[in-house]
Amino acid sequence: MLKNKLILVTGLASNRSIAYGIASQLSEHGARLILTFQNERLQERMLELIGNLNVVKILPCDVSQPAQVEYLKQIIEQEFDNRLDGLVHSIAYAPADQLQGSFIDQVTLEGFNTAHEVSSYSLCALAQALKQPLINTQGSIITLTYLGSERYIPHYNVMGLAKASLEAAVRYLAADLGQHQVRVNAISAGPIRTLAASGIKGLKEMLTHCAEQNLLKRNVDINEIGKVATFLLSSYASPITGEIIFADCGYSKSAMNF
Ligand SMILES: NC(=O)c1ccc[n+]([C@@H]2O[C@H](COP(=O)([O-])OP(=O)(O)OC[C@H]3O[C@@H](n4cnc5c(N)ncnc54)[C@H](O)[C@@H]3O)[C@@H](O)[C@H]2O)c1
């Protein structure tokens, strides 16, 4: 499905990461992967995990460091003929104090700015930096979002605002890149126990609640998200752009959850 396609995957921090499920499926479907890591500690962890994946390059990329985003751009220009078939943005962060309690009491300017910078602006910065290599292949971009962008989810707080911003960015980027046949979409995943999700108070209850209330009566897993990502990054999804695709076992379509 993606034989020899070159895809850059961000956000692989552990074997529970959604990015790990995506990288595994992309690899299985023939893609060559460039992986990025946020810091040296995560690089070491990543190296232990990727033995079975078809990885051609590993690069640092803390998205709050513009020089590192620029470095990615340079490497793709110089070592990969300025061609990139896909970009997976699987990055989010908000300070822990922002992800508990009530929004009105917890929100701070610093928390708001950090959540938006790392979780939403980073998609814009990566798309801007990698625009030409993606245009050169009529490539595809995906990001990961969550229902908290459009509905109140307890404790999700400022991250809900950041995800709303991220989803708007998907539409604006899709509009600007569409004339070049570059597609931009988001997968809205149901809750999954990952490092990032563990920072949200009440995750256990949320997982139980979703499995009881969604249409498939179970939680989604990272390999399923990986398969949806593979589809969206492949030519099978050629007319799909600017979309938020729900991969949440039907939770968002049920009126039974409250
Ligand atoms: N787990 C869920 O329930 C769930 C549901 C819907 C959407 N998502 C989204 O999926 C994406 C991946 O999260 P995950 O659940 O796999 O958790 P995760 O902790 O495995 O991944 C989060 C990643 O973000 C990276 N990151 C954070 N700050 C960064 C920075 N400054 N520069 C570069 N990378 C940075 C981390 O290194 C990590 O790899 C996030 O956007 C998250 O919001 C998760």
The ligand as a MOL file (V3000), in Angstrom:
LIG
                    3D

  0  0  0     0  0            999 V3000
M  V30 BEGIN CTAB
M  V30 COUNTS 44 48 0 0 0
M  V30 BEGIN ATOM
M  V30 1 N -3.9500 8.5860 23.9990 0
M  V30 2 C -5.1630 9.0840 23.7420 0
M  V30 3 O -6.1530 8.7860 24.4130 0
M  V30 4 C -5.3230 10.0580 22.5870 0
M  V30 5 C -6.6150 10.2340 22.0380 0
M  V30 6 C -6.7660 11.1270 20.9780 0
M  V30 7 C -5.6620 11.8160 20.5050 0
M  V30 8 N -4.4270 11.6250 21.0690 0 CHG=1
M  V30 9 C -3.2880 12.3730 20.5360 0
M  V30 10 O -2.3220 11.4940 20.0020 0
M  V30 11 C -1.0800 12.1760 19.9510 0
M  V30 12 C 0.0010 11.2610 20.4910 0
M  V30 13 O -0.1640 11.0630 21.8790 0
M  V30 14 P -0.0870 9.6520 22.5720 0
M  V30 15 O -1.3730 9.4380 23.2660 0
M  V30 16 O 0.4270 8.6290 21.6450 0 CHG=-1
M  V30 17 O 0.9530 9.9040 23.7570 0
M  V30 18 P 2.5630 9.7900 23.8060 0
M  V30 19 O 2.9380 10.3300 25.1320 0
M  V30 20 O 3.0100 8.4240 23.4860 0
M  V30 21 O 3.0140 10.7750 22.6400 0
M  V30 22 C 3.0580 12.1610 22.8010 0
M  V30 23 C 4.3090 12.6050 22.0700 0
M  V30 24 O 4.3980 14.0270 22.0470 0
M  V30 25 C 5.7890 14.3000 22.0630 0
M  V30 26 N 6.0480 15.6880 22.4040 0
M  V30 27 C 5.5880 16.4090 23.4570 0
M  V30 28 N 6.1440 17.6430 23.4570 0
M  V30 29 C 6.9670 17.6960 22.3650 0
M  V30 30 C 7.8460 18.6680 21.8260 0
M  V30 31 N 8.0130 19.8650 22.4160 0
M  V30 32 N 8.5240 18.3730 20.6780 0
M  V30 33 C 8.3870 17.1710 20.0840 0
M  V30 34 N 7.5950 16.1890 20.5620 0
M  V30 35 C 6.9000 16.4480 21.6890 0
M  V30 36 C 6.3360 13.3400 23.1070 0
M  V30 37 O 7.7520 13.1970 22.9860 0
M  V30 38 C 5.5930 12.0780 22.7360 0
M  V30 39 O 6.3400 11.3380 21.8010 0
M  V30 40 C -1.2670 13.4620 20.7220 0
M  V30 41 O -1.5390 14.5160 19.8170 0
M  V30 42 C -2.5160 13.1740 21.5430 0
M  V30 43 O -3.1960 14.3410 21.9390 0
M  V30 44 C -4.2460 10.7520 22.0810 0
M  V30 END ATOM
M  V30 BEGIN BOND
M  V30 1 1 1 2
M  V30 2 2 2 3
M  V30 3 1 2 4
M  V30 4 1 4 5
M  V30 5 2 4 44
M  V30 6 2 5 6
M  V30 7 1 6 7
M  V30 8 2 7 8
M  V30 9 1 8 9
M  V30 10 1 8 44
M  V30 11 1 9 10
M  V30 12 1 9 42
M  V30 13 1 10 11
M  V30 14 1 11 12
M  V30 15 1 11 40
M  V30 16 1 12 13
M  V30 17 1 13 14
M  V30 18 2 14 15
M  V30 19 1 14 16
M  V30 20 1 14 17
M  V30 21 1 17 18
M  V30 22 2 18 19
M  V30 23 1 18 20
M  V30 24 1 18 21
M  V30 25 1 21 22
M  V30 26 1 22 23
M  V30 27 1 23 24
M  V30 28 1 23 38
M  V30 29 1 24 25
M  V30 30 1 25 26
M  V30 31 1 25 36
M  V30 32 1 26 27
M  V30 33 1 26 35
M  V30 34 2 27 28
M  V30 35 1 28 29
M  V30 36 1 29 30
M  V30 37 2 29 35
M  V30 38 1 30 31
M  V30 39 2 30 32
M  V30 40 1 32 33
M  V30 41 2 33 34
M  V30 42 1 34 35
M  V30 43 1 36 37
M  V30 44 1 36 38
M  V30 45 1 38 39
M  V30 46 1 40 41
M  V30 47 1 40 42
M  V30 48 1 42 43
M  V30 END BOND
M  V30 END CTAB
M  END
